[in-house]
């Protein structure tokens, strides 16, 4: 090795991070280092929330292994071209020289290793295997869940790096939703017989938030009325957040994101107002819109230009200048960047503080990675704000930010049809609701006709706040105007005060002025179609039980429930109406006992 990182390190090493990446090691990085040095494992899996500093930890460890001659060279495997260059730049700051343009043949003696992509390894696995066999190698597998993206990538990684002296696997997200095994990851069987990934060191978002390592995230959810035309020519109207089938949710979601409607312009305008507020405390704060496709990205940029008077940076993944644009945006103080997927994972733009989730990708992994772009904290008290459509799945992801997840290798065993009388109905529902999570081409063809936006609620730390309000109203501004510099407990206290003030104001308002549903967010739960089906099953089960108790036929009981509670037949009733009927049946049954 020509230039070792140890030249830049104090005698107390590894007591601090590599020079140029951080002033000193964070507690979790120190803890992971100590565990590694004590155990000296061949394979080590570190799961740390986005923004926690996985790169600093990995480079500190790489420097230690090089300095102690445990390894002679390094191979970093990253998901994208941009990220492998980012790794090479970070390594260079501590004297580790990685070649991000390596393709084949002998490596120049001036380098300590290479930075490559998973796709590159997939093309030439034997090239990398030979390199591992010739010299003692540390392989850093960044965001290792990508090794399960395709069978060929996983097999190529297994073949290429099986001879490696040491392997360090990193990930910052919930593991894959499929059952593709990830190479070099240990799976342990639980009491339920299901194998789950086992990490050697885990540092989750909840821990990082408590330590001040990441920013607290405020999610601002927007609903609204959508209208679209199906391929068959039928016009359908629905409101985001209402129970509907997955196909209808998908079409309503895409209608909201259409640049031709009013939802996107209203939400982008609200997000820009929020960015203005945040910049009062964080002057260089930037915003990011994550778009579904290139055409939408360009249209969103035009809308932002109209809203802000400033040109937005547009990053398209197939552009040669994409990495340069991201670097430039990271270094300047411009307001907005619009990107298609490219910056959803691993790209480090610490000044990003406001985001708009304007894509229909609905996997927990992508959502966590997208939100991860906004949580990197530079100083204590910074907050992040992410705008999302009122889609039940997304709100669930937002409320589960602090939940730790492992990669499940086995699917849970279903009960028999005898144990589940609704098994066939569930199967038919599942078949009818199938949608591709990662791709949009498979979705049903439709034409977006019109949309509007309504401020719906704020989600923070698993709780929900706010009452519905029109864009531009004082009620909406109450939440957009939350200071950008607050401690996590101050955020919660302020949200509670804002909601209380909103409720008090609505009570003073004449009934004829209340044109929106004036209930606090926690009283307006977003119900999925599946949950609605579950409520119907619960009602039917209770009616059956009451039939045996009272001797009255099912139909008579359902009719009586409708008369007493009001509303349409069960098949058309809302979640709230069904819950009201369930309570009434329980009340009747209690009286008879």
N, C-alpha and C positions, 0 to 999 in steps of 0.2 A: 504494500500500500504506500503510495507516494506522499499523500498528505492526510494525516489522521485527524479526526475531530478532537482528539485529546489535546492538541496544541492550543485549543481555545478554551479548555476546561480547567477549572480550579482544582487544587489538590483534594478538595472535599467532594469531587465528582463521585457518584452521580447525584450530588445534592442539589444541582440545579439543571435547568433545561439547556439544550445546545444554544450557544450564542446566536442571537438573531431570530430565535423563535419564541423565546419567553424569558423573563427575568429569572425565574426559578421554577422548580417543579411544583405543580399543584399537589395537594395531599393525595388525590387518587393516583396521579402519575407516580408519585414517590412510592405509594403502597403497591402498585402493580410492579414497579421496578424491583422493589425489595422481595416480593414474592417470586419473581422470575429468577433473580440472582440466587436466592436461597434454594430453589428447586431445580434450576438449570434444565428445564424440559426441552425436548426436541420440538414439540408443538405447543403453542400457547395461543389461546383465543381471548382477546380483549373486546368486550362489548361496552362501548361508551357513547353516550348520547351525542348527537351532532352538536358541534361547537365546544365540546369538552376539552379538546386538545389531543386527539389520537395521533396526529402527525408528530407533535413534540415528543410524546411518549415513545413512539416507534423509532424516531431518530436518536433519542437519548440511548435507547437500548441498543440500536445498531452501532452507535459510537462506542459503547461499553464493550460490545462483542468484538469489534475490530481492535480496540485498544488492548484487550486481553487475549488477542490472537485465537479466539474461539472460532472466528470465521475470517476468511480472507477477501471476500467480495460480497456484494449485496445485489439482489434483484428485487425491485419494487414492481408489483403488478397492480395496475389501477384500472378503473372502469372506462375512462375516456382519454383521448389524446391530450385534452387540456389538463387533466389531473396528473398525467405522468410528467408533464412539463412543470406543473406546480410542485410536485415532489422533488424534482431535480433542482429547482430553485431553492426550496427550503433546505435541502441537503447541502447545497453549495454554501449556504450561510454558516455552516459549522465545519466546512472543510471536507465534507464527503462529496466526491464528484461522481455524479450519475449521468450516463449518456441517455437522454430522452429520445434520441433519433436512431438508436441502435436497431439494425435489422438483421445482420448476419455477419459471420466471419469473426476473426480475432478482435478483441476489444483493445483499443489504444491503452497504453500503459499509464496514461495520465488519469484514467478513470478508475474509480473503486467499484463500479458496478453499472447496472443499467436500470432504466425505468421503461416498462412496456405495458401494453394493454392486455386484457383477457382475450380479446379478439386476436391479437398478435400471437399470443401463446397458442391459441387454438389452431392457427395456421402452421406453426413450426414448433411443435412440442419437443421434438428430438434435439433441436438446436439448443434449447434451454436445459434439457436433460444433460447433454454433453458438457455444458458449462458448469453445471452442478457437480458432475462427476470429476471434472478436472481440478476444481478448487473448492475448498470448504466455503459453502454459500449460506447466507441468511436470505430467506425469501420473505418479503413483507407482502401479504395479500390484503390489499386495501379494499374495504367493502366486499368481503369474501362471499357474501350471498350472491354476487354476480357469477361466481363459478357454477352456480346452479341454473343460470339463465337458459342454458341449452346442454343437452347431454354431451355434445362434443366438447364444449368448453370445460365441463367438469372432468371429463376423461383426459383432456389435454393437460390440465393442471396436475392431475394425479400422475400422469406419465412424466411430465416435465420436471416436477419438483419432488418426486418420490426419493431421489438420492440426496436431497438438500440436507445440510448439517443441522440447520435450525429453520423453523417456519413460524412466523408471527402472523396470525390472522386477526384482522380488525373489522369491526362493523359498528354502525351507529344506529341501526334501525331494527324494528321488529323483523324477525327473519321471514323467509319466504312463506307465502300462503299455500304453495304447492308442496308436494312431497318429494321433490328432487333432492337426493342427498348431496350435501356440500362436502367436497374433499377436505380432508385433514381436520374435520370437525367431529368431536366425540359426541355420541348420542347415548343417553342413559334411559333405561326403562323405568317408568314410574309405577306406582301401586296400581294404576289403572291399565297397565300393560302397554301404554303408549310411549314410544321413544321420543325424547326431546333433546335438543342440543344442550350441551353443558359448557358454559363459559368458565375460563380460569379466573377471569376478573371482570366484574360488572360494575359500571358506574352509570346509573340511570338519570333521567331528566329530573326526577324528584330530588335526588341527592345533589345534582349539579345546581338546581335552583336554590336549595337550602345553603349551599356553599357560595352562592353569588357568582358561580362560574358561567351560568347562562342567564338570559333575560326571562322574566315571566312573560307569557304570551296571552294577550287579550284577543279573543276571537269575536269579530263583529259579523253577525249573520243577517242576511237580507232575504226576505221572502218576496212575494209579488204575484200578480196574476199573469198567467201565460196562455197564449192561444196559438195553436199550430194546426196544420193540415196534414193528414196521413196520406200514404201512397194511394189508398183507396178513395181519397177525396173527402173524407170526413173531417170536419173541423172540430177540434177538441179544446176545451178550456179547462184549466186547472190552476190551483194555487200551490206554489212551492211549500212543502212541509205537510201538505194534506196526505192522508193515506191513499196510495194508488199502487198499481202493479209496477214492477221494475221497468218494464218497457215504457210505461207512461212517465215514470220518474225520469228515465233517461231522456225522453223527448222534451219534457218540461225543462229539464236541466240545460239541454242544448239550446232551447228557445231562449232561456235567460241569458246564455252566453253569446247569442247572436248579436253581432255589431249593429244590425238594422233595428233592433228594439230599443226600449228605454232603460232596461235593467242595467246593462253594462255601463252606459254613460252616467247613470245616476250613482252606481257603485264606485266607478272610477273617480267621479267628482268627490264623493264622500271620502274615499281613500286619500285623495290629494289634500282635502281639508285636514284629515288626521295627520298627514305628513307635515303640513305646515305647523300644526301644534307641536308635534314631536321635535321639529327642528328648532323650536324655541329653547329646548334644553340640550338637543344634540344637533348643532348647526349643520353638520355634513350628512345627516341622516338621508338615506335613499330609499326608494320604493321599487318593488319588483312585481310585475304581473306575469304569472305563469299561464301561458296560453296553450290551447289544444293543438293548433296547427299554424303554419306559416301565414296563411291568408288572414286568419283571425288576429295574429300578432301584429301584422301591419295595420289592420283596421283599428286595433286598440291604440296603437301608437298615434294614429291620426286623431282619435278622440282625445287622448292625453294632450296633444298639441293644442287642440281647441280649448281644453279646460285650463291648462297651465300657461299657454303661450310659449312654452319651451319644448324643443324637440326631444323626444324620448329615444334612448338607445335601443335598437332592435337587434337581438341576437338570435340568429338562425343556425341550427346545428350543422348544416351542410356548407356553411360559408367558411372560407379559408381564414377570414379575418375575425372569426367568432372569439377565439381566445384573446386576441388583441383588444377587442371591444370590451370584453369583461374586465381585463386588466385596467384599461383606461377608465371605465366607469368606477372601478374600485378605488382609483387614485384621485378622481376629481370630486366635485361637489354637486353634480347635476342631480335632478330630482328622480327621474324614472328610467327604468330599464324594462323592456318587454322581451320575454324569452320563451322558446318552445322546448320544454323539458331539460335543455342542456344544463341549466344551473340548478336543477332540482337536487343534485347530489354532489357533495364534496367540494364544490367550488366555494372558495373563501372570499366573500365580500363583506367584511365585518360591519360596514356602515349601513347595510340593509336593515331597516327597522319596521317598514310597513309593506305588507304583501297583499296581493289579490289572487285568490285561488280560482283562476278562470279556465280550468281544464276539467274534462269529464273523466279523467283517470281516477279510479276509485279503490285503489288498493291501500291498505294501511301502511305498507312499506313506502310507497311513493308519497303519500300524505306526510308521513313522518319526516322523510328526507326534504320535502318541500318546505315544511315548517322549520326544519333545521337550518335553513338559510338565514333565518331571522333571529335566532336565539343566541348567537355568539356575543358574549358580553365583553365590552372594552373597559367599562368602569361601572361600579356599583350603582344601582338605581335605574339603569336603562330598562325600558319596556319595549316589547315588540307587539305589533298589531297586525292581525291577519284577517282579511275580509273573505267570507265564504258564503255561497248560496245556502239557503235553508234546505239542505238535503239530509235526511235522517242519518245516512251512513257517515257523512262528513262530521256531523255534530257528535256522533258517537266517537269518532276518531279524536275529535277535539277534547271531548270529556275524558278520554283515556290517555292523555299525554303522558301521565306519570306511571302508567301500567307497564311493568316489565314483561317482555314476551320472549319465548324461545321458539326455535324452529321445530315444528312437530313433524316427525317423519312418518307417523302412522295416522290414519284417519280413525276416529273413535268408532267402535262397533255399535251399530244401530240395534235397537230392540226388535223383537219379532213382531209381526203384524198382529198377533194375538194380544201382545202387551200394549200395542198402540193402535187403537181402532181407527185412527185418522191417518194411518201410514200411507194409504193409497191416495188420499186427498192431498197429503203433504207432497207426495211424489209428483202428482199432476201439477201442483202449484209451482214446485221447484223447476219442473220442465218448462212451464209457461214463462217463468221469470228469468231464465238463463240469459246472461249478458256477458260479453267479454269485458274483463276489467281493464286490460292494458290497451286494447285497440278500439278504435271508433268505427272502422270500416264496416264491421259486422252489424252495427246498430241499424234498426229499421229506418228506411228512408222516410223523410218528412220535410215539411216546409214551415219554417218559423214565420208566424204572421205578426204577432205583437207581444210586447211584454212591458210590465212596469215594475218598479222596485218599491219595497216597503222595508224600513228598518225593523228588524224582528226582535233580536235579542243580543246580549253579550254573554259569552261563555268565558269563565275564568276559574281555574283551579277546581274543575268539576262542578261548579255551581253556575246558575243562569240568572241573568239580571235584565231588567228593562221591560218596557211595554212598546207595542208596535207604534210606529210614527212615520209620517211622510218624509221623504228626502227633503232636506232644506229646513225642516221644522226646528223649533227650539228644543224639542224633546230629543231629536237625533243629535243635535249639536252638543247636548249635555254629555253624550258619550264620546263623540268625536273630539271633544275638548279636554279629555282627561290628560293631565300633564304627562310628558314623555319620560320624566325622571321621577320615579316613585319606588319605594321598597315594596316587595310582594304583599305584605300585610296592609300597607297603605292603599294598594290597588283595590283589594277586597273591600276595605272600609269605605272608600270613595264610591265604588259601584253600589254598595248597599244604600248609601246616602242619596245617590242620584235616583235610584229606583223609588225610594221612599218619597222623595220630592215629586217625582213623576206621578205616583199614585195619588198623593195628596192633591196635586193640581187637577188630576182627572176627576176627582170627586167633586170639585168645585164647579166643574164645567157642566152646562146644561146638557141633558140627555140627547137633544137633537144635534149637538155639535160633535158627539162621539161617533165619528164615521169609521173608526177602526176598532178592532177588538181590544177593549181596554182591560186586559188582564195581565198581571206580571208574568214574566217568562216561565217561572216554575209552575204556574197554573195552566200553562199552554204547552204541555209535552208534545213533542213531535213523535207521531206514531207511524211505524212502518206498516206496510201491507201485511207482513207476516205477523206482526204484533196484533194487528186488527183481527186477523184470522184466529189468533190465540184467544182473544177476548170473546169472539163469537163461540168458540168451542167451550170456553168456560161458562158462558151463559147457557148454552145448550145442555151442558152437563148438570148445571144447577137446576134447570127447568125439569130435566129428567128425574133428578132426585126428588124434587118437590111434587112431581106427578105421583110418585109412589107414596109420598107422605099425605097428599091431599086427595088423591083419587081423581083429580081433574085431568083431562087430556092435554097434551102438549100445546095444541093450537089455542085452546081456551086460555091457558096461562100466558102465552105470548100476546094474545089479543088484550088481555087484562093489563099486562105490563105496558103495552102501547097506550092504552087509555089513561092509565095512571101517570106514566112518565112522559108521554108525548113522543113525537118523532115518527119516522117511517118504519117499515118492516126491518128486521134485524140485518138482512142482507145489504140494506142501504144506510143503516144507522152509523153515526160517527162513533169514535172511540168513547167520547164522553157520554153519549146516549146509552151505549151498551153498558158502560160501568155503572151508570145510574140504575139500569134495570137489574144488574147483578146485585147491587146493594138492596134493591127492593125485594128481590126473591129471598135474599138472606134474611131480611127483616120478617117476611111472611113465615119462613121456615122456623125462625126463632120463636115466633108467637105460638106455633103449634106444638113446640116441645114442652 
